[in-house]
Amino acid sequence: MTLEIPETVDAHVVIQSQHSHRTWHATLPNGKSVIAFINEEDPPPTLEIGARVPVCMTVSDFSRALIVSA
């Protein structure tokens, strides 16, 4: 039996504060703090503090999360 480990994981974060025009401080459901970000090519969304947004994270780095839609 072979177990495949995915390269990415879909999750949700809660926005805590804005860090720059394309990055936010956010928390995972377990309370871990992460930096949530958008790609430079994407227009910056308006995210309210407390908003729950979907993200994609790589399994090798759970300190940052790509916002997939807002």
PyMOL commands that set and color helices and strands:
alter all, ss='L'
color gray80, all
select strands_A, chain A and resi 8-20+23-27+33-37+52-58+61-67
alter strands_A, ss='S'
color yellow, strands_A
deselect
rebuild
show_as cartoon
